[in-house]
Amino acid sequence: MLSLYADYLGDRAMTTTRRSFLFVLGSSRADGNSELLARAAADQLPSDVEQTWVSLARHPLPDFEDLRHDSDHVRPTEGSPALLLDATLAATDIVIVSPLYWYSVSAQTKRYLDHWSGWLRTPEIDFKATLAGRALWGVTALAHDETVVADPLVGTLHNSAAYLGMRFGGVLLGNGSKPGDVLRDTEALARAKTFFAQEAPLARFTYETYETAASDTNDTTAG
């Protein structure tokens, strides 16, 4: 029942709130393959959907300092931390645009996600409750024919969404190494046309999925 209620709240939030997309660019290179693929997908969004694009290379974050056992974090009021925090809180849909670096997200992207830990512990923000029910997406380009090598990146984003009670729309994958390569990946460009039109279901940890399946089996076999 709790799961169904959470799904209902998420559906209600997504349908009654005007959507606003935040694209977080995690590449050190402007107009990289991941960004080109993300822009191809964003071009399909309705004109009344707000889009905000923030480059982590142009707006670098400082290294994250873990203060959870010492003191609460203070809400940033200036610079890149304030810009990214405000943009994150304002978005109904957050799109992580990162190339595949060593089979996961880029260092800039990981630093951005690390700052989520601090924002979770900033008292006046209520970061987790604010993001609950909103949607997380990913777009990445990889220089490998087998997309399974991107599973660690997908897992990072999926589990982050699950922890925060967010929805997860999946990761749009494209192939590219040299600048502009992804524009020759016709299959990725075709997927981009409908990527943001698909449903973003409530994210669940894998163990929660197994527990639900086991519970359903027990319910059907009991008696």
C-alpha positions in Angstrom: 0.0 0.0 0.0 2.8 2.4 0.9 4.5 1.8 -2.5 1.3 2.4 -4.4 0.7 5.6 -2.4 4.3 6.8 -3.2 3.7 6.0 -6.9 0.4 8.0 -6.7 2.2 11.0 -5.2 4.9 10.9 -7.8 2.5 10.7 -10.7 0.5 13.6 -9.2 3.6 15.8 -8.7 4.8 15.1 -12.3 1.4 15.9 -13.9 0.4 19.0 -11.8 3.8 20.7 -11.8 5.1 22.5 -14.9 8.3 20.6 -15.9 11.7 22.2 -15.7 14.8 20.3 -16.9 18.2 20.9 -15.5 21.0 19.5 -17.7 24.2 19.1 -15.7 27.2 18.9 -18.1 30.0 16.8 -16.6 32.5 16.8 -19.4 35.7 18.8 -19.4 35.2 19.4 -23.1 32.6 21.8 -24.5 30.2 20.3 -27.1 31.4 16.8 -26.3 29.6 13.7 -27.6 27.5 13.3 -24.4 26.3 17.0 -24.6 25.5 16.7 -28.3 23.4 13.6 -27.6 21.6 15.4 -24.7 20.9 18.4 -26.9 19.4 16.1 -29.6 17.1 14.6 -26.9 16.3 18.1 -25.5 15.3 19.4 -28.9 12.2 17.1 -28.7 10.9 18.6 -25.5 7.8 20.8 -25.8 8.5 24.5 -26.1 6.9 25.3 -22.8 9.3 23.1 -20.9 12.0 25.2 -19.3 15.6 24.1 -19.9 18.6 25.1 -17.8 22.1 24.0 -18.9 25.0 24.2 -16.4 28.6 23.1 -17.2 30.5 21.8 -14.3 33.7 22.8 -16.2 32.6 26.4 -16.3 31.1 26.4 -12.9 33.5 24.0 -10.9 32.6 22.9 -7.5 35.1 22.7 -4.7 36.0 19.3 -3.3 33.3 18.0 -1.0 34.1 18.2 2.7 32.2 15.6 4.9 31.0 17.4 8.0 28.3 15.0 9.1 30.1 14.1 12.4 31.2 17.6 13.2 28.5 20.1 12.3 25.6 20.8 10.0 26.3 22.1 6.5 25.5 25.8 5.8 23.5 26.6 2.7 25.8 28.2 0.1 24.9 31.7 -0.9 27.4 32.5 -3.7 29.5 30.9 -6.4 29.1 27.6 -8.1 27.7 25.7 -5.1 24.8 28.2 -4.7 24.1 28.2 -8.5 24.0 24.4 -8.7 22.0 24.0 -5.5 19.3 26.5 -6.5 19.1 25.0 -10.0 18.8 21.4 -8.6 16.1 22.4 -6.2 14.1 24.2 -8.9 14.2 21.4 -11.4 11.4 18.7 -11.8 13.8 16.7 -14.0 17.6 16.5 -13.5 19.7 15.1 -16.4 23.2 14.0 -15.7 25.2 14.4 -18.9 28.5 12.7 -18.4 30.9 10.8 -20.6 31.8 7.4 -19.5 35.2 7.8 -17.7 36.7 4.5 -16.3 33.2 2.9 -16.5 31.5 5.5 -14.3 30.6 9.2 -14.3 33.3 11.9 -14.7 35.2 13.4 -11.8 33.2 16.6 -12.1 29.9 14.7 -12.1 30.9 12.7 -9.1 31.9 15.8 -7.2 28.4 17.3 -7.9 26.8 14.1 -6.6 29.1 14.2 -3.5 27.7 17.7 -2.8 24.2 16.2 -2.6 25.5 14.5 0.6 26.1 18.0 2.1 22.8 19.4 0.9 21.1 16.4 2.5 22.5 17.7 5.8 21.7 21.4 5.3 18.8 21.9 7.7 16.7 24.5 6.0 16.8 22.8 2.5 15.0 19.5 3.2 16.8 18.2 0.1 15.6 14.7 0.2 11.9 15.6 0.6 12.2 18.2 -2.2 13.7 15.8 -4.7 11.4 12.9 -3.8 9.0 12.1 -6.7 11.1 14.1 -9.2 12.9 12.5 -12.1 16.6 11.7 -12.7 17.9 10.9 -16.2 21.3 10.2 -17.7 22.9 10.8 -21.0 26.4 9.4 -21.8 28.7 8.7 -24.7 31.1 5.8 -24.6 33.9 4.6 -26.9 32.9 0.9 -26.7 30.7 -1.3 -28.8 29.3 -3.2 -25.8 27.0 -0.9 -23.8 27.1 -3.3 -20.8 30.4 -1.6 -19.7 28.3 1.5 -18.8 26.4 -0.5 -16.1 28.4 1.0 -13.2 27.4 4.5 -14.4 23.8 3.5 -14.8 23.9 1.9 -11.3 25.3 5.0 -9.7 22.4 7.1 -11.1 19.7 4.5 -10.4 20.7 4.0 -6.8 21.0 7.7 -6.2 17.5 8.1 -7.4 16.3 5.2 -5.3 17.9 6.6 -2.2 16.1 10.0 -2.7 12.8 8.5 -3.6 13.1 9.9 -7.1 12.0 8.5 -10.4 14.6 7.2 -12.9 14.2 7.5 -16.6 17.2 5.5 -17.5 20.4 6.5 -19.4 20.5 7.4 -23.1 23.6 5.8 -24.5 25.5 6.8 -27.6 28.8 5.8 -29.2 31.5 8.3 -29.7 35.2 9.0 -29.0 36.3 11.8 -31.3 34.4 15.1 -31.3 31.1 14.8 -33.1 31.3 11.0 -33.4 27.9 10.5 -31.7 26.1 12.3 -34.5 26.9 9.3 -36.7 25.3 7.0 -34.2 21.9 6.8 -35.9 20.4 4.4 -33.4 21.3 6.7 -30.5 19.8 9.7 -32.3 16.7 7.7 -32.9 16.4 6.8 -29.2 17.0 10.5 -28.4 13.8 11.5 -30.2 11.6 9.7 -27.7 13.9 9.5 -24.6 12.2 12.1 -22.5 8.7 11.1 -23.6 9.0 7.8 -21.9 7.8 7.1 -18.3 10.2 7.5 -15.5 9.2 4.9 -12.9 9.9 5.2 -9.2 13.4 4.0 -8.6 13.9 1.0 -6.4 17.1 -0.6 -5.1 17.6 -4.1 -6.5 17.2 -5.7 -3.1 13.8 -4.0 -2.7 12.7 -5.5 -6.0 13.7 -8.9 -4.8 11.9 -8.5 -1.5 8.8 -7.4 -3.3 8.9 -10.4 -5.6 9.5 -12.7 -2.7 6.6 -11.2 -0.8 4.3 -11.5 -3.8 5.3 -15.2 -4.1 4.6 -15.9 -0.4 1.2 -14.2 -0.7 0.2 -16.3 -3.7 1.4 -19.6 -2.1 0.2 -19.0 1.4 -2.8 -21.2 2.4 
